[in-house]
Amino acid sequence: MSNLSKKHHFVPQFYQRGFASEDAELFGLKKKYGSIKKWNTAQILYKKDLHTVTFGQNKTLMIEEFYSGIEDQFCKYLKVLRENIHNPQIVGEFFKTEEFIKLMKVVVSFQFWRTPSKKN
């Protein structure tokens, strides 16, 4: 596995996109310089190798891939919700669905565990 992803987002990109402009840009403060800069979601809120696990000489992204797989499923629900945001019946049905509620709880709990401060 020589092409392991090194950028592991502690705020998932799907979540960041909810705050992005139509051009998929986010604005953030560069503290060091005291200026505002445009970013895309791939450029911010990540830490290199945050979830890379090393076993001897082997590296794996099993944790990052697990998070990604669950978040991909959650994004499918979000897509339908966004497309039907003005239809209260459809939105209401989501919150009656046990699978959606469980998935939402898992995604929220992941956010706690994937932060850099929880690594050590």
C-alpha positions in Angstrom: 0.0 0.0 0.0 2.3 2.8 -1.2 -0.5 5.3 -2.1 -2.1 5.7 1.3 -4.0 8.9 1.8 -2.3 11.1 4.3 -4.9 13.8 4.8 -7.4 12.6 7.3 -10.2 15.1 7.9 -11.3 15.5 11.5 -14.3 17.5 10.2 -15.7 15.4 7.4 -15.7 17.0 4.0 -19.4 16.3 3.5 -20.1 18.4 6.6 -17.9 21.2 5.5 -19.7 21.3 2.1 -22.9 22.2 4.0 -21.2 25.6 4.8 -19.5 26.2 1.5 -20.5 28.7 -1.2 -22.0 27.7 -4.5 -18.5 27.6 -5.8 -17.6 25.0 -3.1 -15.5 27.6 -1.3 -15.2 28.2 2.5 -13.7 31.2 4.1 -11.3 30.9 7.0 -9.1 33.0 9.2 -5.4 32.5 8.9 -4.5 33.3 12.5 -0.8 33.7 11.8 -1.4 36.5 9.2 -4.7 37.8 10.5 -6.3 37.5 7.1 -9.3 35.7 5.6 -8.6 33.2 2.8 -10.8 31.1 0.5 -10.3 27.3 0.9 -11.9 24.2 -0.6 -12.8 21.3 1.7 -9.8 19.3 0.8 -7.5 22.0 2.0 -8.7 22.4 5.6 -9.6 20.6 8.8 -7.4 17.7 8.4 -4.3 16.2 10.1 -1.7 14.1 8.3 -1.9 10.4 9.1 -4.4 11.0 11.9 -5.9 7.6 11.6 -3.1 5.7 9.9 -2.4 2.5 11.9 1.0 0.8 11.7 1.5 -2.9 12.4 5.3 -3.5 12.1 6.2 -2.5 8.6 2.6 -2.3 7.4 0.4 0.7 7.4 -3.4 0.6 7.1 -6.2 3.1 6.8 -8.8 0.8 8.2 -10.1 3.4 10.6 -10.3 6.1 8.0 -11.9 3.7 5.5 -14.5 2.7 8.1 -15.4 6.3 8.9 -15.7 7.0 5.1 -17.9 4.0 4.5 -20.4 5.0 7.2 -20.3 8.7 6.1 -21.0 7.7 2.5 -24.2 5.9 3.6 -25.2 9.0 5.7 -24.6 11.2 2.7 -27.2 9.2 0.7 -29.8 10.2 3.3 -28.6 13.8 3.3 -28.9 14.0 -0.5 -32.6 13.0 -0.3 -33.2 15.3 2.6 -31.7 18.3 0.8 -33.7 17.5 -2.3 -36.9 17.4 -0.3 -36.2 20.0 2.4 -39.4 21.8 1.6 -41.6 18.7 1.9 -42.2 18.3 5.6 -43.8 14.8 5.1 -40.7 13.3 3.6 -38.4 15.0 6.1 -40.7 13.8 8.9 -40.5 10.2 7.7 -36.7 10.2 8.0 -36.9 11.0 11.7 -39.3 8.0 12.1 -36.9 5.7 10.4 -34.9 3.6 12.9 -32.0 3.1 10.4 -31.6 6.9 9.9 -31.7 7.6 13.6 -29.0 5.0 14.3 -26.8 6.2 11.5 -27.2 9.8 12.6 -26.1 8.8 16.1 -23.1 6.9 14.8 -22.0 9.8 12.6 -22.2 12.2 15.6 -20.2 9.8 17.8 -17.6 9.5 15.1 -17.1 13.2 15.2 -16.1 12.9 18.9 -13.6 10.1 18.3 -12.1 11.4 15.1 -10.8 14.7 16.5 -7.0 15.0 16.9 -7.2 15.4 20.7 -8.6 11.8 21.0 -5.7 10.2 19.3 -3.5 9.9 22.3 
